[in-house]
Every structure is written in C-alpha cells, then in structure tokens.
Amino acid sequence: MINRRDFIRTGGITAAATALSLNSFGSMAAGDVIKLTILHTNDVHSRIEPFPMDGSRNQGLGGTARRAALINSIRAKDQNVLLLDAGDIFQGTPYFNKFGGELEIKLMTAMGYDAATMGNHDFDNGLEGFKKQLPHANFPILCSNYNFSNTMLKGDTQPYKIFKKQGLKIGVFGIGIELKGLVEEKNYGDTVFIDPVVKANEIADLLKLDLNCDLVICLSHLGYKYKNTKVSDQVLAKNNKNIDLIIGGHTHTFMREPEDVTNLSGKITTINQVGFAGINLGRIDYYFERYKGKRIKTASPYLITNELDS
C-alpha cells in the first residue's frame, strides 16, 4: 500500500512537470518548481490508540504513534510541509473524560501541527475547559467566524495565519459551524457566530488580494454536504472567489479523492476530508512554477494501519 502511494507521488511529480512544460526532477532540483505538501486530519475525537482488534469495521486502524511516525517520514523526504487539523480534536474516548483534552493537544504539539480550528465538540468542556488546554498548544487555533470578544477566549484565537515556505505565502484561516442547537449554550456562552460564507470571503479576499498569498486554505468544520440548504463545504466552495482549498470536518466524510468545485471567480476551490478518528492522514501536494505562477495538485490519503509498524 505504501509502495503504491510512493509510486503515485513519483508519478505526480512527473505529471506536474508535464503540465507545467518542465523537466520534472531537473526543474525540482533547480528550484523552478516548488512542491508544497499539505497533511491534514479532522474529527480525531480523542482517538489516541488504534481501534481495538475486536472484529469491528475499524479494528487496528488509526493511532497517534503511527501517525507521528508517518508524518516524520514525510518530513524527512519533503522540504515544505504543513500539518493542519479541521476540528473536533476532543471527545470520543476515555482519554478525554480523564484528562480533558490535555493529552490530545500535547500530542498534536509533539507531532508539530502548524494550525487547527475548533469543532463543536471542542466546546464540550466549555470555554474554560478549552482555555485550560491552550498552554499545551504550540500551534495557533484559527477561528474567523466565532467572535470571542465577550468571553474568556478573547485574544486566545486568531482569524488566520500566513506560513512562508521557500518563497511561497500560504494563508490559512478557520471557519466554524453554528453552535446554537448543536452545543449547550452554557458551553459557548457569549460567543457570537458570524455568517461563515460572508466571513470566509472576507478573509480569503484579504489573504489573496491584499496580503498576496500564493495559496489560501480554509480549515472548515461546516460539514461536507447536506440534503437541506444548511451551509456546507460544497456551498462555501461554490460561493467564494479566493479559497483554493477547503480542508473539511464535522460530517466524518471519507473522501477517496478531493473534489474540485468551480467558484464565483470561475476558478477551482478544492474540498477534502478524511473521515474521523485519525484513521486516515490526508495529503495534497501542490506544485508551483516559481516565475509564472502556475500550479497543479496531486492527492492521495494514507490509511493508518499496523502496516506502518513494520
């Protein structure tokens, strides 16, 4: 499985260079093509250990030790890597009940996560419970459409962050789901919810047009899609102008490959989501032609199994 994916990624380099009309490995070596690797998780839900070998559908899958080893191996091979999470870090195993999220955040820090957003279950111990774990986070919590000004989380989150990789500017921001009716009111208090489509467009336009980011990524906990008119990643993808990639969560959707959606500017917004419980590690590689601004992408998720132990 891993060998097959290595083959896919080698082929991805060749395909990228062909699309950009360049010699693949020579162009990479000369710095004419810059490769950016996005790794991502969502809805890990306090799943620290692999699922038990009990005959269930997910037996033996997941586990933070295996994920950490895989992330380290990717970083050893690739120069420009971002590791991101789309929320619902907490709730789902006794680890959360016992430690209140401390272990989850400490492990994410140890794995070198670059940023995360908040999901609805990250409010399960209230604002106080979340704030208590923030000293363990060596990465920013990005939330642009939750206004925490009248709460104890004021100043503890930020709407976006810009990462610089080999001359590239990557703008990342977070968008959360409506909490009313989903989370007990006492757990989010005076948090003010702002329309996610309006806010996402505001932040994406700022990052792309004013701050000149080469890539704009939205960490979304809206959910992939719904049968009704509820705002989802698909709705956001169709109704924005400057988001390049939506890394989604909330609906626990296992996407075998990313979905490309034509947005309001006639360009592509890509959506990806990799299930739940750390069963998969998402991966999307972007290839940028340094002097012409062209880019293409390849993608293939990793299944976290005991094969990684061997």
C-alpha positions in Angstrom: 0.0 0.0 0.0 2.7 2.5 1.0 4.8 1.5 -2.0 1.8 2.1 -4.3 1.4 5.5 -2.9 5.1 6.3 -3.3 4.6 5.4 -6.9 1.6 7.7 -7.2 3.6 10.6 -5.7 6.5 10.0 -8.0 4.1 9.9 -10.9 2.6 13.1 -9.5 5.9 14.9 -9.8 6.2 13.8 -13.4 2.6 14.8 -14.2 3.0 18.1 -12.5 6.2 18.9 -14.5 4.5 17.8 -17.7 1.5 20.1 -17.1 3.9 22.9 -16.4 6.0 22.1 -19.5 9.1 21.4 -17.5 11.7 18.6 -16.9 10.4 17.0 -13.7 13.3 16.2 -11.4 15.6 18.7 -13.1 13.1 21.5 -12.5 12.6 20.5 -8.9 16.4 20.5 -8.3 16.8 23.8 -10.0 14.1 25.4 -7.9 11.9 26.2 -10.9 9.1 24.1 -9.4 8.3 24.3 -5.7 6.5 21.4 -4.1 4.2 22.2 -1.1 2.8 19.2 0.9 -0.4 19.7 2.9 -1.1 17.0 5.5 -4.4 17.1 7.4 -6.7 15.4 9.8 -10.2 16.1 11.1 -12.6 14.8 13.8 -9.9 12.8 15.5 -12.1 12.7 18.6 -9.5 11.8 21.2 -8.6 8.6 19.5 -5.1 8.2 20.9 -4.7 4.4 20.4 -5.6 2.3 17.3 -9.1 0.8 17.3 -9.0 -2.5 19.2 -8.8 -5.8 17.4 -12.4 -6.8 18.2 -13.7 -7.7 14.8 -15.2 -4.2 14.2 -15.1 -2.4 10.9 -12.2 -0.1 12.1 -10.2 -2.7 14.1 -6.5 -1.9 14.1 -6.8 1.4 12.3 -5.5 4.8 13.5 -3.3 5.6 16.4 -1.2 8.7 17.1 2.1 6.9 17.4 1.7 5.5 13.9 0.5 8.9 12.6 3.5 10.6 14.2 5.9 8.1 12.6 4.3 8.6 9.2 4.5 12.4 9.5 8.1 12.3 10.5 8.9 10.1 7.5 7.2 12.5 5.1 9.0 15.5 6.6 12.3 13.7 6.2 11.6 13.4 2.4 9.8 16.7 1.7 11.0 20.2 2.4 7.8 22.2 2.5 5.2 20.5 4.7 2.1 22.0 6.5 0.2 19.8 9.0 -3.3 21.1 9.7 -6.5 19.9 11.6 -10.1 20.8 10.9 -11.5 20.5 14.4 -13.3 18.1 16.8 -10.0 17.3 18.5 -11.8 16.4 21.7 -14.5 13.9 22.8 -14.9 10.2 22.0 -12.6 8.1 24.2 -11.9 7.9 28.0 -8.7 9.9 27.4 -10.8 13.0 27.1 -13.0 12.1 30.1 -9.9 11.6 32.2 -7.6 14.4 31.0 -10.0 16.9 29.5 -8.1 17.3 26.2 -4.6 17.8 27.6 -3.2 14.6 26.1 -4.7 15.4 22.7 -3.2 18.9 22.5 0.2 17.7 23.8 0.4 15.0 21.2 -0.5 17.5 18.4 2.2 19.8 19.6 4.7 16.8 19.7 3.7 16.0 16.1 4.3 19.5 15.0 0.9 20.6 13.9 1.0 24.0 12.3 -2.6 25.1 12.9 -6.1 23.8 13.8 -9.6 25.1 14.0 -12.3 24.4 16.5 -15.2 21.9 16.1 -18.4 21.8 18.1 -17.0 19.0 20.3 -14.1 21.2 21.3 -16.6 23.1 23.4 -17.7 20.0 25.3 -15.9 21.1 28.5 -17.0 24.7 27.9 -14.8 27.7 27.1 -13.0 27.2 30.4 -12.1 23.6 29.6 -10.8 24.6 26.1 -8.8 27.6 27.5 -7.2 25.3 30.1 -5.6 23.2 27.4 -4.2 26.1 25.3 -0.9 26.4 27.2 -0.1 22.9 25.8 -0.6 24.0 22.2 2.5 25.1 20.3 0.3 26.0 17.3 -2.5 28.6 16.7 -6.2 28.0 16.9 -7.7 29.7 13.9 -11.3 30.8 14.2 -12.5 33.7 12.0 -16.3 33.5 12.4 -16.5 33.0 16.1 -16.3 36.3 17.9 -14.9 35.6 21.4 -14.6 39.2 22.4 -17.0 38.9 25.3 -15.7 35.6 26.6 -12.6 34.3 28.4 -11.2 33.2 25.0 -10.7 36.8 23.9 -7.3 37.0 22.3 -6.6 33.3 22.5 -7.5 32.5 18.9 -6.7 34.3 15.7 -8.6 34.5 12.4 -5.8 33.5 10.1 -2.1 32.9 9.8 0.3 33.2 6.9 3.0 30.5 6.6 6.1 31.0 4.4 7.6 28.1 2.6 10.5 28.5 0.1 9.3 31.9 -1.0 5.6 30.9 -1.1 3.0 32.5 1.1 0.2 30.2 2.3 -2.7 31.8 4.1 -4.7 29.6 6.4 -7.9 30.5 8.2 -10.7 28.7 10.2 -14.4 28.6 9.8 -16.8 27.0 12.4 -20.3 25.6 12.4 -23.3 27.3 14.0 -23.1 26.3 17.7 -26.7 27.1 18.7 -28.7 23.9 18.8 -25.6 21.8 18.5 -23.7 22.8 21.7 -25.2 23.5 25.1 -25.4 27.3 25.4 -23.6 27.3 28.7 -20.6 25.7 26.9 -20.1 28.6 24.4 -21.5 31.5 26.5 -21.3 34.8 24.7 -19.6 33.5 21.6 -21.0 35.3 18.6 -21.5 33.3 15.4 -20.8 35.2 12.2 -22.1 34.0 8.8 -19.5 31.6 7.5 -19.8 32.4 3.8 -19.6 36.1 4.3 -16.6 35.8 6.7 -14.8 33.3 4.6 -15.0 35.5 1.6 -13.8 38.5 3.7 -10.7 36.6 5.0 -9.9 34.9 1.7 -10.1 38.2 -0.2 -7.8 39.7 2.4 -5.3 36.9 2.1 -5.2 36.6 -1.7 -5.7 40.2 -2.8 -4.2 42.3 0.0 -1.6 40.0 1.5 -0.7 38.4 -1.8 -0.8 34.7 -0.7 0.0 32.1 -3.3 -2.4 29.7 -1.7 -5.5 30.2 0.5 -6.6 27.3 2.7 -9.8 27.2 4.8 -10.0 24.9 7.8 -13.7 24.3 7.9 -15.9 22.5 10.4 -19.1 23.1 8.5 -19.5 19.6 7.1 -19.1 18.3 3.6 -22.7 18.5 2.3 -26.3 18.2 3.5 -29.6 17.3 1.9 -31.1 20.6 3.0 -29.8 24.2 2.5 -27.5 24.2 5.5 -24.2 25.8 4.8 -21.6 23.2 4.0 -18.2 23.0 2.3 -19.9 22.5 -1.0 -21.9 25.6 -0.5 -18.9 27.6 0.6 -16.8 26.3 -2.4 -19.5 27.5 -4.9 -19.9 30.8 -3.2 -16.4 32.2 -2.8 -13.8 33.8 -5.0 -10.4 33.2 -3.5 -10.3 30.0 -1.5 -8.0 27.4 -3.1 -8.5 24.5 -0.7 -11.1 23.7 1.9 -10.0 21.1 4.5 -13.2 19.9 6.0 -14.6 18.2 9.0 -17.7 17.5 11.1 -19.5 15.1 8.8 -16.8 12.4 9.1 -16.8 12.0 5.3 -14.2 9.6 3.9 -13.3 11.2 0.5 -11.2 8.9 -1.7 -10.0 11.9 -3.6 -10.6 15.7 -3.3 -13.5 17.3 -5.1 -12.9 20.3 -7.4 -15.7 22.9 -7.4 -15.9 25.9 -9.8 -16.2 29.0 -7.6 -17.6 32.5 -8.3 -14.4 33.7 -9.9 -14.5 30.7 -12.4 -11.5 29.1 -10.7 -11.3 25.9 -8.7 -11.9 25.5 -5.0 -10.9 22.0 -3.8 -12.6 20.2 -1.0 -11.0 17.4 1.0 -12.0 15.5 4.2 -10.5 12.2 5.6 -13.2 10.6 7.8 -12.6 10.6 11.5 -10.6 9.1 14.5 -7.3 9.5 12.8 -7.9 6.5 10.5 -6.5 8.5 7.6 -3.9 11.2 7.1 -4.9 13.4 4.2 -2.3 14.6 1.8 -2.4 17.1 -1.1 0.8 18.1 -3.0 0.8 21.4 -4.8 3.5 22.2 -7.4 4.2 25.9 -8.2 6.1 27.1 -11.1 8.2 29.8 -9.5 8.3 32.5 -12.1 4.9 32.1 -13.9 2.6 31.5 -11.0 1.2 28.3 -12.5 0.3 25.4 -10.1 -1.3 22.0 -10.2 -2.0 19.4 -7.4 -1.9 15.7 -6.8 -3.5 13.9 -3.8 -3.7 10.6 -2.1 -4.7 9.8 1.5 -2.8 7.5 3.8 -4.6 4.7 5.7 -3.1 4.5 9.2 -2.7 0.7 9.8 -0.4 -1.7 11.5 1.5 -2.0 8.2 3.2 1.2 9.2 4.7 -0.6 12.2 6.7 -3.0 10.1 
